[in-house]
Amino acid sequence: MLAKATARLGTETAFEVLARARALEAEGRDIVHLEIGEPDFDTPANIIEAAVQALRSGKTHYGPSAGLPEARAAFAEAAGKQRGVKIAPENVIITPGAKPILFYGILSLVDPGDEVIYPNPGFPIYESVINYVGATPVPVPLREANDFRFDLDDVRRAITPRTKLLIYNTPQNPTGGLLGRADVEALAELAQKHNFWVLADEIYSRIQYEGEPFSILSIPGMAERTILLDGHSKTFAMTGWRLGYGIAPKPVTDMMAKFATNCNSCTATFVQIAGIEALRGPQDAVHAMVAEFRRRRDLIVDGLNAIPRLSCKRPLGAFYVFPNITKLGRPSKEIADLLLHEGGVASLSGTAFGASGEGYLRFSYANSQANIQKALDRVRTLVTALD
Ligand SMILES: Cc1ncc(COP(=O)(O)O)c(C=O)c1O
C-alpha cells in the first residue's frame, strides 16, 4: 500500500522511547526521563512576551517561505556575529525547527547514487534522509579513544569521486564530543580538494563548556559550499515552538525556500518575531542554563564513573553523556530496555544512533539534579543486580 521509498525512511528512537515511558507512567510507574533531547527549562519570559505581543498585533498571517525579511536580517546578523563572519539575509532560510534544514538541504543537493559521509554514532535523521533520497550512506565511526571526534584517516578513506556531501555535528549528539579548530580546518581542506559540500550541524554551538566554538563558515571559500544548520530549540529552550534556520549560498536557500513553499509554506510569523527577541534580547537565561547543564554534566559523569563496570567520558558540549557499558556483556538495546522496564530510567541505546553506538547508552542530562541523582541510584541498583 505505501510507496516503496517509505521503506527507506528511518526514524528518531527518542520519540518512541518517550511514548513507551509515558505508557508505563500511565500504568502508575515512576520513570526518570533521560531519553529526550530537550532542555527542561521554560522559554525565557522576554521571548514569550514578544510572541504574545506579535500575536496581539496581528502577526497571524502567511509570511514569505524563506522567512520574514526582518527575521532573516536579524538571524544573519546574530549568526554572523557569533562566528565572526558577515552573512547576508539572502543566505538565511528560516524553517519550523532545524530538522527541515536537513531534509530540504539534502533534497536540494543530493542525487540518487551520490555518496554522503556522516558520523556514526550520529543524529539518526542524517542516515534516514540520505537513504530516503536514494543516495549512498557512508558512515564514519566516532571512537571513544579519539574523544568521539572524526579520525581524519577514516574520513579520507571514505571519500570517493561520488562524494557529494559531508555532514558533521559539533558539539555532538549523542556523544557530547567536539571537533576542534584543527579538525574543522582539515575537513574544509578535504571539501575544497575533493569538491564536495559540507552540512555543519551547529545546533549545540552555544552549549559548549570548554574552548571557543569554531565554525567552518569562518574559513575562506567555505561559505560557497556549506549549509550551516542552527536554531532556537536547544539554545533558548524553544523545542516546541519549532524555529530553526540554515545559512547557505543563495541558490541553495532559494531551493530550500521552494521546498518550504511545497511543504510548510512558511514558519509561523509570530514565532519568528519571538526568535528575533531571543537573539537580540538579554542572554542571561542562556548563560544560566549552560552553567546549570555544566553542573549536571559533572554530577552524571562522576556518578556513572562511580558505578562498577561503567565508564563515562566528560563531554565538552551539548547535554548528553555516552557511557561505555561493554563490561556488562550485553547488547545496549537490552540494557536500555531493562533500565526502562525494571529500573525506571528512560535512556537510549547507543545503537539508536548507528551500529557504532553498540556498547554505549545515551543519557540526556536535561533534567533536574534531583532526578539525575535518582536515575544514578536506579542505574547502580540495576547494574549491580546483573551478573
Ligand atoms: C544534532 C541535531 N540536529 C538537529 C536537531 C533538530 O532540532 P529541531 O528540534 O530544531 O528540529 C536535533 C534535535 O534533537 C539534533 O540533536
The ligand as a MOL file (V3000), in Angstrom:
LIG
                    3D

  0  0  0     0  0            999 V3000
M  V30 BEGIN CTAB
M  V30 COUNTS 16 16 0 0 0
M  V30 BEGIN ATOM
M  V30 1 C 22.1410 17.1200 16.1670 0
M  V30 2 C 20.7770 17.6580 15.9870 0
M  V30 3 N 20.4760 18.3150 14.8490 0
M  V30 4 C 19.2450 18.7990 14.6190 0
M  V30 5 C 18.2260 18.6650 15.5530 0
M  V30 6 C 16.8540 19.1750 15.2080 0
M  V30 7 O 16.4290 20.2180 16.0020 0
M  V30 8 P 14.9420 20.7990 15.9300 0
M  V30 9 O 14.2170 20.2940 17.1300 0
M  V30 10 O 15.1220 22.2980 15.9690 0
M  V30 11 O 14.3170 20.3660 14.6520 0
M  V30 12 C 18.4910 17.9970 16.7470 0
M  V30 13 C 17.4210 17.7730 17.7480 0
M  V30 14 O 17.4390 16.8710 18.5590 0
M  V30 15 C 19.7970 17.4880 16.9770 0
M  V30 16 O 20.1200 16.8210 18.1090 0
M  V30 END ATOM
M  V30 BEGIN BOND
M  V30 1 1 1 2
M  V30 2 1 2 3
M  V30 3 2 2 15
M  V30 4 2 3 4
M  V30 5 1 4 5
M  V30 6 1 5 6
M  V30 7 2 5 12
M  V30 8 1 6 7
M  V30 9 1 7 8
M  V30 10 2 8 9
M  V30 11 1 8 10
M  V30 12 1 8 11
M  V30 13 1 12 13
M  V30 14 1 12 15
M  V30 15 2 13 14
M  V30 16 1 15 16
M  V30 END BOND
M  V30 END CTAB
M  END
